[in-house]
């Protein structure tokens, strides 16, 4: 067997980039002086997001700017992730540990684990800075949390640059809630409605809901400050007038800690020790020292130089006839230089067609040009064109025809600025029915990869993790039927801290996800899935898969999925339907026969159905550039019915960031803590962090709280991903040169 698909994917995100913002476009002139003054760049505040220390500013970072921050003071520890999702939208996720306050007074439940709060912030730019006008933004802090830091603000920031004394960012803002607790001014919205005069305490449902009825209500305060970039490049200084008096902070109201400020002024400094690494020190409230650091990069500008084999030069030793072609040598060179894994080769008249999969380049123009060089060096001169038919799961998804003569003109640079696009034509991808000249279709493939499962903010421990080694294999019975499976071997975890397998909140749902710990914790090795799948394409744009077996870690069943997707289209529509049965975690192949089989008053889904109608749409709007909406409407695992919304943004490097939420007919009371399912994910092309080209990705998912409502079946294959090259989303090439 020529090759085995065996690899271990290591992901080390180590790149970093400075945030760069223009001063004023109309004032900026490039001057190539040998010593250029340091430029003031947006920096992170204590609670995450571009800001001073406790207070935000109106400033935005560059699109794609991503920061991880940690801040510590006597009362709090902040762990923050901040992303400039769009040029006009900043988002922040924050975990806060409160010193001196336990997660629960029940020691058997959470031990000495500190109280942990999850928060989500958003800031929207209303006005971009110009010569005379400031940058103005409005924001919401802790908009989906439990009210620990919830507040709203509007802030304006203006830059002042000097010739020899550095640059200044001046901010003036108006804050409500946590940001306006000092109450040094009246709420201007009270004159419009009494609703805005008083702020409702507490939070709605079971936390996690957006309490828009509290927005811009209650006490209001002016805040402001200045950030100063000194002439010494690594050093920035900050001065801030704080809008919070800390009288309603949890350490004060729940633990009796005195957080009364001696002064409303906070001072701080930032020292840049390396590109993307900032150290922070501040003295706040006149009583407290705060320490922290920020690690930053930019998802849009990530680009790693590759160590790659050069494109083979154009030779003169081509075979005189196809019978004289060494197809095994062609196969090996195509794999090495162009990333195409050849399955079959056909001849039709004066065209040679290569049926292959691509495993190396996201940029198919690079792959096609390299493949054309190899084919030109081996095929006889009477072959007028080459066609590369790319497949995924033996489904043809892309077909590119290359003119042999046009390619030679490009390779010999017979004209100005040649491009491989001059020689290629896109064709409708179809599998050829005739007998192949060369057949190297490999039925068996297998691989191994480490897998990390993690969660934050759990009652038993702030950080829970499980590191496993996953092994998978597949065998093609014929060109349509695939038998596949995977197993996981637990290597390292701290799941021994888990002390319950079902939520103790009196909810009475089917335990379709909250029992996942029983499947992982109680087994050193477990079978993820084992199934038989049939793949098919109908006509030009219809695709289908039918599958049966153990479909994922928790469910077995049978189902089918269909998808309609046009080439190079910004939309697709699909549907799936499945009959399922929940697997018994204490048996390799067993399933539950009754909903009470698990015992302990816990209901399991012994028999059920799930399925959705799915719409994929990429809007062609400038302010939503490179984004995709996915909507799934149907029945979820816990028999609840509703809709799942998914929004994702792709940056120039190919990094994809997304968020999802499911709203169903399950009430917040029945759902339990969190009120509804929500989560975030990150998909990173490995070629942005490796020295070798590859078109594989690393995917990381974060769901703050695992509950049973709004949960979907985790099938092995999704047709939208399988057919990606029909209208590329995941395989878009890196746009950074």
N, C-alpha and C positions, 0 to 999 in steps of 0.2 A: 504494500500500500504506500503510495507516494508520500502522503502527508497525514498527519493527525492534527486535528484542531485542538491543541492543548496549550493553554496559556494561563498565567496568573497575572491579573491586572492590579498593578500598584498605582495608587493615586496619591501624589504629593503636591499639594497646591502651595507652591513656593514663590510664585511670581509676585511682583509688587510694582506699583506705579504711583507717581505723584499726581495729586489733583491740581489741574491747571484751569484757571478761569481768566477771561479777558477783563481788563479794566474797563475801558470804554472803546468800542470798536472805532468810533470816529476820531478818538484821540491817540490811537496806537499807531506808531510808525516804527518799523524795524530799524534798529541802529546797531550794526555789528561792532559794538565796542568791546574791548577785551574783558572788562570787568562790569558785568551787568548786575544791577541791584536785585536783591532777593524779592520774590513776588509773594504777596499774601495769598494763600490758598485756603479754601474752606476747611475748618477743623471740626472735630466732634465734641459735643458736650458730655457731661457726666452720664446723662440718661440716654445717650445715643442720639444720632441725628446731628446735622450741622447746627452748631450753637455756640454759646459762650461757655458757661459752666452749668448752672441749673436752668438757665433760660435759653430758649431757642432764638434764632435770628431769621431774617427774611431771605438769607442767602441759600442758594442751591449749589450742589457740587456738579461735576461733569456727569453726563449720562453714563451709567454703568459703574460709577464709583461705588465700591463695596468696602465696608469697614467692620471689623470685629473689635469691640472695646470692652475693657474691664475697668471698673472704678470701685474704690473701697473707701469708706469712712467709718466712723464709730457706730453708725446705725444701719447702713446698707452695704450690700455688695451688688453691683450692677453688671450683668453680662448682656451685651447688646450686639445686634447685627443690624447694620444700616445699609440700605441700597438706594441709589438714585435710579429708580425704576425707569422713569421717563425724564426727559429734560425738564419737565414741569412738575414732577411728582417724586417726592422722597418718602420712603417707607422704612420703618424701624420695628424690629422685634426685640423685646427686652424681657429678661428674667431677673427678678430681684429677690435676693435672700435678705430677710430682716433679722438682724442680730437681736438676741434677747427675746424672740418670739418664736414658739414652736409651731410646727405644722398642725399639730393636734395635741390637746391635753391628754388624749388616750395614749399612754406610753406603748401599749401592746400593738397599737395601730401604726404609729409613725416614729416611735422611739424619740431620739434627740434631734431629729431632722428639723432644720430651721424652716420657718414659714417661707414659702416661695410663691411669688406672684408673677403671672405672665401678662405682658402688655403689648399692644400693637399701636404704633403711632403712624400718622400720615400728615404730610405737608404739601400743599399745592401752591404753585407760584401764580399769583394774579397779575403781576407786572414785572417785566424784565428791566433791569437797570439800564438807564440811558445816560446821556450827558448831564441832564438836569434832574431826572427822576430816580428815586431809589428802587431797589428790588423789593417787591412786596409779596408776602406769602401769608396764607392762612393755614392753620394746622389744628390737628386733633391729637391729643396725647392719651394713651390708654383707652382707645375708643372701643375696644372689645374686651375689657378686663373686668375686674371686680371693684373698681373705683379707688384703688390705692393711690394712683397718680393721675387720675383723669382730669383733663383740663383742655381749654381751647385758647387760641391766641391768633392775633394778627400782628405781624411785625414788618417793619421797613428797615432796610439796611443800605447804607450809601458808603461808597469808597472815596477816600481822599489819599492821593499819592503826592509825595514830596520828592524833590530831586536828590536829597542826600540824607534824609532822616527816616526813611522807611515809609510804610503804607498803613493806613488806618481804615477799619471797617466800623462805622458807627451804626448802632441799632437802637430803635425806639419801638416799643410794642405795648399791646394791651392784652392782658391775660385774664382768663376766667378759671374757676375751679382751682386745681392745685397751683396753677400759675398766677392766680389772682387773689389768693387767700389773705394777703395783706390788706386788701380792701382800701387802698389809698385814693380811690376815685369811685364815683358812682357808675353803675352799669348803664351805659348810654342806651341800651335796648329797652330799659324799663319804660321809657316814654312811649314806646311802640306797643308794649303789652305787659300786663302784670305777670304773665307767665315767666318773664325773664328776671324778675326781681328776686326770686328765691330758688335755691338749688335743692333738688330732691336728693336725700341721702340714701345710701345703700345702692343696690344694683338689681336689675330685673332678672326674672327667670332664675336659672342656676349658674349665672355668670356666663361670660363669653358672648352675650348678646350686645348689640350696639344700642346703647341708651341715648338715642338722639334727643329725647325729651329733656335731657340735662344740658345739652349743648348751649353755650353762651349765656348761662343763667347764673344767678347768685353773685357773690362777691367778685369785684373787679379791681385790677391793679395795673398801674403803669409799671413797665420794667424797661430796662435798656442797658447799654454798656458799649464798650469799645474793644476791639481786638487789634493789636498792634504788631505788625511785622517789623522787627528791628533790622537795622542794617546788617546785623550778624545773622546770616541766613538760617541757621538751625533754631533760632530762638524767637518765639512769639509770646506776647504778654496779653493778659485779659483783665478787664475791670468790668464788674457787673453790678447793677442794682437789681436785687431779687424781689420778685412780686409775691413770694410766699412767706408767710410768717410761721409755718411749721406747726401750727396749733392743732391741725387735724391729721397729722401724720400718724401712722399705726404705732410706732414706738411711743408716741405721746399718749394716744387715746387708749391703747391696749396694755402697755407696759409701764405707763407712768413716767417715762423718761422725759426729762426737761430738754426740749430742743429749741427753747426760746432764743432767737437771734440777739446778740448784743449790738449788731449793726446790720443793716440791709445790704451792705456792700461786700462783695466777694472779689478776691483777687486770685489770679492764677498765671501759670506759665506752661508753655509747651516746648519741649526740646525734641527736635527731629534727629534721631541717632542714625537713621539710614532711610533710604527711599522706602516709604510705606510703613515706617516704624516711628511712632511718636510716644514720648513719655510725658505724663501730665501731673502737675502738682498745683494744688490750690489751697487757699485758706478761706473758709466759708462760714458765714453767720457770726464771725468774730469768735468762734469757739472750736471749730473743727478743721482738721487737716484732711484733705482728700487726695488720694494717690490713684493713678491709673495709667493705662497704656492703650494705644490704638494701632492695630495692624490693618493696612489698607492696600487695595489693588483696584484695578478697573477691569470689569468683565468685558468691556467693549474693546479695549486695546490690547488684551493679552495676545502675545504672539511669541512663540518659541522657535528659534532657528533650528532647522532639522539637519541631522547628519544622514544624508540620503545618497543612494547610489546614483551616479550621473546617468542621464539618458544615453542609451547606446548611440554612437555615431552612425551615420548612414554608410552602409557597406556596399560592396560590389560582387559579393559571392552568393547571390541568390540561386535557389534551385531552378533548373530549367523546366521542371514539370512538378505538379503537385505530388506525384509518386515519389519524388526525390526529397521531399520535405521531411526533416526529422521533427515530428510533431511532439515527441517527448521533450526535446530541447526547446522548442517554441513554448511549450507549456511551462517549463521551468523558468524561462526568461520572462514570460508574461507575469508569472507570480512574483518574481524577484523585483523586476523593474517597474511594473505597472499596477501590481496588486490584484490583477485578475486571476482568479482560480478557475482554470478552464475545465468545463464539464464535457462539452462536445464541440466538434468542428464540422461544418457543412460546406458544400459547394453548390451554388446555384448559378448556372451560366458562368459569367466572369466575376462573380462575387464570392468571397470566402466569408462565412459567418462563424463567429466565435460565441458560444453560449457559456457564460461565466458569471461568477459572483465577485464582488469587489470588497476587499478587506483592508485596503491601505489608504486610499485618498478620498476625502470628502469632495475635493474639486475634481469632478469627472473630466474636465478639459485636460488637466494634467495627466490623468490616467489614460485617456484616449490618445493623447499625443505620444506618450511613452509606448503604448501598445502598438500604435501605428509605426513607430520606429522599428520595433521588433519584427512586425509582419512584413514591412518593406525590406528588411534584411534577409528574410527567409523565403518569401513567396515569389513564384516566377513572374516575369514581366507581363504575361498575358492576363494576370488578375488585375482588373481595373478598379475594384473597390473592396473595402473590408467593412464588415458589419459586426459590431459588438452588441450582443443581446445580453443585457444584465438581468439576472434572476434573483429572486428572494423566495425561499421556500418552494423553489421550482416554478414560481410564477414569474412570467416575463414582465418586468416593470420599466425597462428603458432600452431603447434600441437606437444606436448611433451608426450611421453609414459614413465612411471616410473615403474620399476620392484618392486613389493611389497616386495619380499624377499631381494633384493639388498638394498632397502631403510632401512629395519630393520637392516641389517648388518652395514650400515652407522650410523644409529641412536644409535646403541649399541657399536659402535667403535670396531668392531670385527677384524680390521686389521689396519695397520699403515697408517696414513694420508688419511682417507676416504674423498671422495668428492661426492657431489650429481650427478656430471657428470658420476660417475661410474654406476649409476642406471638408467640413462635417455637415450632415443633414440628419435631423431627428426623424425617425420612422416610428410607425405604430409597432410596439413590441409584440411579437408572436413567436411561439415555439414552432420550429420547422419539423414537418412530419416525415421527411425522407430519411434514408439511412445516413448516418454520420461518417465522415472520413476518419474521424478520431473520436474515441469514446473513453473518457476518464472520469465518469460520474462516480463519486465516492458515496457509498450508501451509509457508511458508519463514520460518525464524528463524535468526539468527546472533549471535555475540558474541565479545568479546575480553577476556582477563584475564591479568594477570601471574601467574607461578607460580614459587615458590621451592622448590628441592630442596636439602636440607642434611643433613649428618651430622657427628657429633662423635667425636673420639677415634680417628681413622684413623691408620695408621702413617705415611702420607706427610705429613699435616698434621692438627693438632688439629681444625681446622674446614674442611670442604669444602662448597662451595656451587655451585649453578647457577641463575641467574635467566633465565627464558624468558618469551616472550609466547605464550600459547596462544590459538588461534582455533578456534572450533567453529561448525558449521552443521547444520541438520536440515531435511528436506523431507518432508512427509507426502504419500504417493502416494494414500492415501485415509484414512478415519478410523482404520484399524488398522495400516497399514504406514508405518514411518518409515525414511527413509534418512538416516543421520547420520555425521558424521566430525569429526575435529579434528586440527590440526597444531601443532607447537611450534617456535618460532624461538629458538635460543640467543642470549641478549643479553650475559650476563656470567657467567663461571665461573672457578674455579681448578682445574678437572679436569685441567689439564696436569701437575699434580703426581702424578697417578695413574700408577703404574709397573707395574701388572699388571692383567690382565683376568680372572684366575681365581686362586683361593686356592692358595698353594704349601704345602699341608698334607697332601699325598698322599691326599686324599679322592677318591673315584671316582664321584661322583654326576652326574646330569644337571645341567648348569649352567643352571638355569632362572631364577635371579635374580642370581647372582654375575657374569653377563655383562652386566648392565644398563648398566654403564659403557661398554661397546662401542657400545651403541645411542645413548647420549647424547653421549659424548665425541667419537666419530668422525663426528658429523653436525651441521652447523650448523642444519639443519632436518630434522625427521623427523615421520612420520605416527603419531599416537597410535592412532587407530582409524578404521575406515571399515566400516560395517556396515548391514545391513538388518534391522529388528526388527518383529515382529508382536506387538501387545498385545491381550489379550482378557480379558473377565470372564465367568465362568460362574455363573449363578444369583445368589445373594446374597453368597457369601463366598469364591468361588474365583477366583484370578487366574493368568494365564499370560503369559509372553513367550517367543518363539522368535526366535533371532538367528543371523546368519551373516555372515562377513567377517573383517576384521582387528579382533579384539576388544580388543586393548590393544597397548602398545608392543612386547611381546615375543612375542605369540601370535596366530595366526589360527585360525579354526575355525568350528564350528557347535554350537549348544546350545539348551537350553530350561530354563526355570525355572517352577515352579508354587508357589503360596502359598495357604494357607487362613488367613483372618483374619476374625474376627467384629467387628462394630462395638463400640467401647468395651470391648474385651476386653483382659485383661492377658497374653495369650499368643497365639502364632501358630506355625504350622509350615509349612515349605517344603522344596523339594528342587530341585537342579539337576544336569544331566548335560551334559558337553561332550566333543566330539571335537576335538582341537587339534593344531596343528603349529607349531613354533617358527619365528619369522620370522628372515630373514637380515639382520643389522644393516647390511650393505653393499649392500643392495638395497631400494628403496622397496616393491616388491610381492612380492619373492621370499621363499620359505620353504625350510627345509632338507629335503632328500630322504633324507638318511642321517645317523645319529647321529654320524658322524665327519667331516661336511662342514666343520665349523668349523676343524679342523686342530689341530695342536699337542697332540695327545692329549686334547683337551677333548671331552666327550660333550655333545651337544645332543638335545633331545627332538623328533626329526623327526616322529614320529607317536605319539599317546598319548591318553589319556582322563583326565578329572578330574571330580569331582562330589561333592556332599555332601547329607546330610539335615540340615536346620537347624531348631533349636528356639529360639524367642524367649519369654522369660518375665520378667515384672515382679512380683516377690514383694510380697505385701500384708502386710508385717511392719514394725512400727514402727522397728526398728533397721536395716532395709534400705529405708527410705523413698526413693522416687524413684530406684530402681536397676533395671537390666535385665541379665539373663544371656542370653547367646547361645552356643549349643553347635552346632558344625558337625562332623559325623562323616562320614568318607569318604576319598576318594583325593585326594592333593595333587599338585602339578605334577611333582615329582621321582619320581613313582610310589610314594611312601611312603604308608602308610595309617595313619590315626589320628584324633585329635580336636583341634579348636581351641576353646579356651575364651575367652570375651570377657565382661568385666564393665564396666559403665559406670554413672556416677552423674550425675544431672541436678540442678542447683541452681535456686533460685527464679528467677534471671535467665534461665534457659534454657541456660546454659553446661553442656556435657557433657564429662566427663573419663572416659577409659576405659583399660583395659589388656587385653592379649590374650597368649595363649601357645599354642603348638601342640606336642603330644606325639604322636609317631608311632612306627612300628616301625623308623625309622632310628636306629641307635645313636649315642651321643654321639661315638664315634670316627669314624664315617662322616660325621656332621654337621660336625665340626670345631669351631673356636673358638666358644664360646657354648653348646655342648651341645644347645640347642633354640631354636627361634624364639620371640621374645618382643618386645613393643613396647608403646607408649603413644600415646594420641591425645587431642587437644583439639578440641572443636567449639564455636565461639563465634558466637552470633547477631550479625549485623552491626548490628542495631538497638540493641545495648547500647553501641556505640562510635560511632554515627553520629548526626547531628542530624535525619535523616529516617527515618521508619518503613520498614522492609524486612523481609521474612521469609526472606532468604537467610542463609547461614552461611559462615564461614571454617573450614576443617579443616586441622589440623596433625598430622602423624604422625611419631613418632620410633621407629625401630627401631635398637637399639644396634649390632647387627652384622647385615649382610645375608648370609644363607646360603641354601642351596638346599632344606633340609628344611622341611616344614610350611608351604609357600608356596601361596597361593590365586590363582586367576585374578581379575584386576581388571576385571570387566565394567563396561561403561558405565552400565548401570542395574541396580538391585537392587530387587526388588518390594516389599520391606519399606519402603524409602524412598519408592517411587512411591505406595504405598497408605497413607502415614503418616496422612492425615486420617481414615482409617477408625477408628483408635484412636491419637490423636496422641501422639507422642514427641518428634520433632524440632520440631514446630510448636506445642508447648505455649507458652501466652502467658507473658510476664514477670509474676511474681506480686508484684513490688515496686511499690507505688503511688507 
